[in-house]
């Protein structure tokens, strides 16, 4: 369940970033003051919504149990910092944007650490692989009998 939430939150953050890019392109090409102001506000509000999606991503990754303990704690701290910095962006409060100075480095640490942790564990054998069946012990001094199946 946590993996689905993380996937949906990550895709939502990417789609919001794409929408911000498109709105920014329109903003760069407009000369009307009212349109420019509306587009600028929309980009900022979408930034706050993206912060909420990234907060959900951090919590879902922390709840998944796949990450090391220090990254799970970082994901929880990231979620709180993202929510606290996302509220001013959604409501267009000027003073609250300073909280992004905390959530930005936490986001960089969390995403980079998650990539390294998951990337280094990709080469290790999975715990889901079936265990090897132990071979029966042979008695010392006794030779195994040769059967037609073992002579090949």
N, C-alpha and C positions, 0 to 999 in steps of 0.2 A: 504494500500500500504506500509506504513512504517513497519507494522508487517511482511510482506513478505520480505522486504529488511533486516530487523533485523534477521529473520530466516535464510535467505540465507547466510548472512554475518557470523552468528554464526556457521552454518554448515561448511562453507568454512574455518573458523579459526580452527575448530576441525579437518577437513580433512588435513589441512596443518600441524597441530601438529602431527597427525599420520604419515604423510610423513616424518617429521623431526625425529620422533622416529625411523622409519625404516632406514633412512639414517644414523642416529647415531649408530644404531646397526651394519650396514655395516662398518662404520668408526672405531668402536671399534675392529672389526675383521680383518682389513686390515693392512698390513705391508709395502705396497708400498707407497713411499713418494708422488708420483704424484697422486695416487688415494685418499690418505688421504687428501691431500690439496684440491682436487676437491670436495670431499664430505663435507669437512668443509666449503668451500665457498657456496656450495649448501644449507647447513643447515642455514647459516647466511642470504643468500638471501631470503630463504623461511620465515625466521623470519621477514624480512622487509615486505614481501607480507602479512603475517599474521597480522602485525601491521596495514596495510591498511584495511584489512577486519574488524579488531576490531574498527578502526576509523569509518567505515561505520556503524557498529553496534551501536556505540555511537550516531552518528547523527540520525540514524533511530529511536532509542529509544527516543531520545530527541524530534523528530518530531511527535511521536505517540500521545503525550498528555496524556498518561496513568500514567506517573511518576510524582512525586511532582516536584515543580519548581526547588528546589535546585539540584535534580538529573538530570533534563533537562540541567541545566547550567553545571553540572559536565560532562554530556555526550558530550556537545559541546567542553568543555575544553579538554576532553579525545581525541576527534577526532583530534583537532589541535596538541596536544602533540604526538599522535600516528603517524600522518603523518610526523611531524618534526623528530621524532626518527626513523621512518621507512625508510626514504630516505637514511640515511647513511648505513643502513643494506643492502638495495637493491644494492646500488652502492659500497659497501664494503669500505666506508670511515672510518678510524679509530677514528678520533676525535669526530665524531657526535654521537657515541654510548652513550656518556655521557647524552644525552637527555632522555635516557631510565630511568634515575633516577627520572624524572618528570612523565613520562607516566606510569611507573610501579605502583606507589602509587595511581595515579588517576584511573587506571584500577581496582585495588583492591577495592577502595572506591566505584566506580561506580557499579561493579558487585555485591558486597556485599549489597550496598544500594538498588539496584534494586531487589535483591532477598528478602530482608526484606520488601520493599515497596509492592511488588506484593504478597508476602506470607501473609502479614497481611491484605491485601485487599481481599484475597480469601474467608475469612469467612464472609465478609459483604455482604448484599443483593445487587444484581445488580440493576443499574438504569433502566435496560431494562425490569424489571418485570412490569406487568400491575398494575396500581394503583387500590386500593380497591374502589369499588363503595360505595358511601355514602348511608347510610340507611335513608329512609324518616323519618323526625322528627314526633314524635307523639305529639298530643295536650295534655297538662296536664289535668288531670281529666277525660279523656275519656279512657275507656278500649278498647283494641283491640278486634274486633269481632272474635269469634272463627269460623273457617271454617273447613270443613272436611280435608283440606290439612294441617292445623296447629295442628289438634288434635292428629296426629300420634306421 
